């Protein structure tokens, strides 16, 4: 075991709280003095990526098959099960409807606010182009951008910080089995929607697709429970689905509905949930998720058609409209395939560069920009700089294009161009990112010159890197597509210059599409789902194969340098995320070396006072307790007969389910699963449960409430087998037993997530209260 690199935590705050982590080499734990830690604490927050945070708990994706559960199933008829299945479809329909409605509201709000802003700035620029003093126009643009972003950043930083970013890493963690605090709250949804409207209207290099995925997940988590814990309103419906297993499936549907609403890609939404989100899947879930995605797209298109005065014309593909590629792009040829692969490799390199820069920038933010006021100031600074860079690019550009009758530019700027012409650089900068992507895809050849595209790519690349990770609601899809479309179109233009026959490379729009796919794939490392999303969003199946080829190349090249952007941010938050497989070269590790021990066990009939003491012990905050036949006083392991959760014990204490005398086995108050579902998901803390001194002497029979058949493994089981069982079944606790079925340890998510392959081979992360 000497080849495991040991990493020392910068802080010892987590060493005396939470689950104890056995050191593999048997080394002594380092003892920290709290006063010394406080005295030596630096001004900035140090960050060590070799840590796992103890603040994250696991979700219970394994049903507790106790007597209450079995009795409820026995009482349920065949028609009852059919009704449950119908309710699942109804819930998925509601999820799709509400997600589409939210997407429609975001689209209309952004269109209105951005339209007012660009119209005001355009009039101001046209006025001062003739009179002189364009600096006033620059100040107006920067102030408007900063004002919008300030409102959004204040809401996120001071009201609900979990609403920052795209939300995709948090939803990935939730579906992986990690309980991210406040990630699916109603307040989070409100701040997310308000924040993304302000971010996009404020001109930041951001998109709406990531927040839409998060919004759909929050809608799903709320609708499926039939109540709002934030509003303290219970509608007394869908009570059967108040458990983590059911909520997980509905959140998968919500994430897919968000993708579908964003791109008009129902199939892409399903595949996104499968590839990027859901860790657990089944066939019926696929159809329900597809139904939610279809309803989401239909709802969005229906209400947008009414808003635009064209009821019944459901032609809008989604929140982000790339336009259709049915006839304006020539077909590709086989000899272009090597060129597409080269573009994929370039996208992988640029994506890796994007991720590396953003990684170090995020570490800098964690260490130094951790106060809300500083976070708001940084967001306003980025908004002002974005406006300044955009204005400077437009001002110094001499790329003038004729303004034809069929021109589709939303806000054409003449600036110093001749009458009847417009500034081509303004098409890219003086617009929302979605419209800029569409112009790069569809504008005819000759619309942009190479210098314009090169300068825009360079400037927007660094603006997007700086923007992602701000304390605002923002996505990275559209900025990535815009960067890739710019250098992809430049690639196509350069090909026409190099080739002797320009007719072969006549339309640079297809290279803009391939470049957009390569850049986005190099950043987020998605393959199958992104292929289908782009095919559905552009309406051209012909380019399915080249896009898939480009995305695979970008992923392979990018993975050689660094992980995908979402995985990087998950790791920077020290989340115990379980990947698909155990680390390579870990077969020699066994469950005995990985498990947490000693384990706090409870008797089948336990004294109430001991249960209260165990739950109140802040030095060992466990959430699952093996139930044994009898715990001996000499700490000898007991034979396992079940497993009970902290949440179950708290409900039992709250309802005073005690035996009246310690020596008797009188009948207890009959509890039902409804009592546990009513307390879900915010179970009261043990400190809020009052237990008198007389009640402490009572006994509690756990037989009816414990899971009598928990999953167990022998202590000699290898780590990969433990990992596969734990992850595939969505477990929260895995009991380790000896040859006589006596409890010797407990494996939790953190015990498995702390092993990974590093530069020095298999490394072990340390646990801390980060």
HELIX and SHEET records of a PDB file:
HELIX    1   1 UNK A   34  UNK A   40  1                                   7    
HELIX    2   2 UNK A   67  UNK A   75  1                                   9    
HELIX    3   3 UNK A   78  UNK A  131  1                                  54    
HELIX    4   4 UNK A  135  UNK A  154  1                                  20    
HELIX    5   5 UNK A  155  UNK A  159  3                                   5    
HELIX    6   6 UNK A  161  UNK A  163  5                                   3    
HELIX    7   7 UNK A  168  UNK A  176  1                                   9    
HELIX    8   8 UNK A  186  UNK A  201  1                                  16    
HELIX    9   9 UNK A  209  UNK A  223  1                                  15    
HELIX   10  10 UNK A  239  UNK A  241  5                                   3    
HELIX   11  11 UNK A  244  UNK A  263  1                                  20    
HELIX   12  12 UNK A  266  UNK A  272  1                                   7    
HELIX   13  13 UNK A  273  UNK A  277  3                                   5    
HELIX   14  14 UNK A  283  UNK A  307  1                                  25    
HELIX   15  15 UNK A  334  UNK A  336  5                                   3    
HELIX   16  16 UNK A  337  UNK A  368  1                                  32    
HELIX   17  17 UNK A  372  UNK A  396  1                                  25    
HELIX   18  18 UNK A  424  UNK A  429  1                                   6    
HELIX   19  19 UNK A  433  UNK A  442  1                                  10    
HELIX   20  20 UNK A  450  UNK A  467  1                                  18    
HELIX   21  21 UNK A  477  UNK A  498  1                                  22    
HELIX   22  22 UNK A  509  UNK A  524  1                                  16    
HELIX   23  23 UNK A  528  UNK A  538  1                                  11    
HELIX   24  24 UNK A  541  UNK A  543  5                                   3    
HELIX   25  25 UNK A  544  UNK A  561  1                                  18    
HELIX   26  26 UNK A  565  UNK A  572  1                                   8    
HELIX   27  27 UNK A  591  UNK A  594  1                                   4    
HELIX   28  28 UNK A  608  UNK A  616  1                                   9    
HELIX   29  29 UNK A  646  UNK A  654  1                                   9    
HELIX   30  30 UNK A  673  UNK A  679  1                                   7    
HELIX   31  31 UNK A  686  UNK A  688  5                                   3    
HELIX   32  32 UNK A  693  UNK A  696  1                                   4    
HELIX   33  33 UNK A  719  UNK A  728  1                                  10    
HELIX   34  34 UNK A  749  UNK A  753  1                                   5    
SHEET    1   A 3 UNK A   5  UNK A   6  0                                        
SHEET    2   A 3 UNK A 761  UNK A 764  1                                        
SHEET    3   A 3 UNK A 755  UNK A 758 -1                                        
SHEET    1   B 2 UNK A  51  UNK A  53  0                                        
SHEET    2   B 2 UNK A 766  UNK A 768  1                                        
SHEET    1   C 2 UNK A  57  UNK A  58  0                                        
SHEET    2   C 2 UNK A 178  UNK A 179 -1                                        
SHEET    1   D 2 UNK A 227  UNK A 228  0                                        
SHEET    2   D 2 UNK A 233  UNK A 234 -1                                        
SHEET    1   E 2 UNK A 400  UNK A 402  0                                        
SHEET    2   E 2 UNK A 421  UNK A 423 -1                                        
SHEET    1   F 3 UNK A 602  UNK A 603  0                                        
SHEET    2   F 3 UNK A 624  UNK A 628  1                                        
SHEET    3   F 3 UNK A 640  UNK A 645 -1                                        
SHEET    1   G 2 UNK A 605  UNK A 607  0                                        
SHEET    2   G 2 UNK A 699  UNK A 701 -1                                        
SHEET    1   H 3 UNK A 712  UNK A 714  0                                        
SHEET    2   H 3 UNK A 734  UNK A 737  1                                        
SHEET    3   H 3 UNK A 743  UNK A 747 -1                                        
END                                                                             
